[in-house]
Amino acid sequence: MAYAEGPRRRWAQIGLVVLEPEERTARLPDDTKKVPYYVRVRGFLEGEANVGDTVTIETLIGRRVQGELLRIGPAYGHSFGQPIEELMQAGFEARSLLRSLEED
């Protein structure tokens, strides 16, 4: 596999439909069965393109995938979401209970 080489090999993200609704398993919830199975894949863009174009990328493991260009230079954004107050309170109560058991 060739790694990024100059401006023609930019890191990008594409999106594509893997399965149409009628191709999905019948064992899914009804609301899920009604929509296509859509994925986003990141890799090195082969050639010049604009967002919205159909392009080919090469993934880090060398797989070539074609889809709609969503982003050039996508950032990683990881989050555990918003704090849940009830779970935070439960954590405080659990620690307090464990401390009281250690004292006995």
N, C-alpha and C positions, 0 to 999 in steps of 0.2 A: 504494500500500500504506500502511496506517495503522501507525504504530509504537506501541509500548507506551503504553497510555492507562489509567492507574489500576490498581486491583487486579484488574480483570477480564482484563487482558492480561498475564498472567505468563509468563515464560520457562519452557518445559517440554520434556520429552522423552517421546515415545510410541514404542511398538513395534507392528509389524504384520507379518503374513505376506504376502509379495508373490507367492510361488509355492508351491503345494502340491507334495509330492514327485512326484506323477504328472505335474505340469506342467513339471518341470525337464528339462533336456537329458539325453539318454542318454550323453553323452560325459563325464559326471562320474565320479569314483571312486565305487565302490559305497556306501561309508559316507556319502558326501555326498548321493547320490541319495535316500537314505532319509529325509532330514529336510527340512522346509520351508525356503524361503529367507526369512529373517527379517531385518528392518531396524529400526534406531532412527533417529528423525528428531527434530530440535529446532526449536522455533518458539514463537510466542506463543499461549497457550491462549485459546480463545474461550469465555468463560464460566467459571463456578465448577465445580470437580470435585474428586474425591478420587482418590488413586492407585488404580489398578485399573479405573476407569471408562473407558468408550469415549468419546473426546473428539475434537474437531477442533482442529488448530493451524494457524497461518499461518506459513510459513517466512519467512526473511529475503528471499527472492526473490518472495514473494507467493503461493506455492503453498499450497493448503489440503489437508491430509492428515488422515485419520481413523485412529485406532488406540487401543490401550490406554495410558492414562496411566501412565508408569513413574516419573517424577520431576518435581517442581516445583523450578525453580531449579537445574538440573544444572550441575555444575562441569566444566571441561575438565581432564582428567588425562592428560598426555602422558608417555610413558616409552619409553626405548629398551631396557627390560628389565634383567635382572641382567647384570653383567659376566661375560664368558666368559674364564676364566683363560688358556686356550690361545691365544686371539686376542691377549690382552694380551702374552703372552710372545712371540708371533710378531711383534708390533709392535716390541718391544724389539730382537729379533734383526735385523729388517729395518733399523731405524735404525742399528744397530751396523755392519751390512754396508755400508750406504750411506756411513757416515762413513769406513770403511776404504777404500772405492773413491775417495773424494774425496782421501784422503791420498796415493794413488799417482800 
